[in-house]
Amino acid sequence: MAIIVIISNLAYYVLQALELIIVLSALMSWLPGATQSPLGRFIGRIAGLIVDPIRRMLPPARVLDFSPIVAILLLSAAEMGLRALVSMLVVG
């Protein structure tokens, strides 16, 4: 059972890191030139793996891009589902 907890904790931290990267990417999009730096391009690429498919599915909302918000909500739901699944497996 300990291996399940270790793997679930690792997955939880990965999901948390993805949420942070998406927030950083959204904040960097407001700063001129921030997305052009090597770090900005790296963060944009990682965030794009999650946000771009959602962006393609959502209808355009004029100036606002709601895809990062939807991505964070989906990642949060995945975290809650992961925690619930692990608690069911560990507790019984």
N, C-alpha and C positions, 0 to 999 in steps of 0.2 A: 504493500500500500504506500510505502514511503516514496517509491519511484513515481507513483501517480501524482502525489503532492508536489514533488520536485518538478516534474514536467508541467503540471498545471501552473505552478508559480512562474516558471520560465515563460510559458505562453502568456500569462497575465502581464508580465513585465514587457514583453514584446508588444502587446496590444497597447499598454500605457505609453510606450515609446513612440508608437505610431501616432497616437493621439497628440502627443507633444510635437512631433514633427509636422503634423497637419496644422496645428495652431501656429507654430513658427513660420511655416510657409505662408499662411494667410497674413500674418503680421508683416512679414518681409515684402509681401506684394504691395504694401502701402508705402514702403520706403524706396525712393528712387535709387536705382542701381544695386539694391541689396540682392536681388535675384540674379544679377550678372556675376557676382563673385563666385569663386569655386565652391565655397560653403553653401551659398544660395542655390547654385545649380544642383548640388548634391541633395539638399533638403527638398528642392522642387521635384527632383526625380523620384525620391522615395515617396513623397506625399502624392505625386502623380499616379503611382501604382494603385492607390486607393481612391483618390478623388476623381481622376479622369473618367473611369467607367460610370461613376455616379453623375458626373457633369453631362455625359452624353445622354443619360436617361432622363434627367430633369428637364422640364421645359424652360426656355430662357425667361429670366425674371428681370429684364431690362438691365439696370446697372449692377444689381446685386447678384452675387454668386452664392447660392445656398448649399452647394455641394460639400464644402468643408464641414458645415454644421451637420448635414445628413451623414457624412462619413464618421464624424465623432459619435453621433448617436448610434450608428450601427456598430462601431467598435465597442461602445459602452454596453450595448445589448449583448454582444459576444462575450464580454468580460463577465456579465451577470450570468449568462447561460453557462459559461465555463465553471464559474464558482458553484452554481447549483448542481451541475453534473458531477463535479468532484465531491461535493458534500454527499450526494446520493451514493456515489461509489464507495467512499471512505466510511460513512456512517452505516450504510447498509440499507 
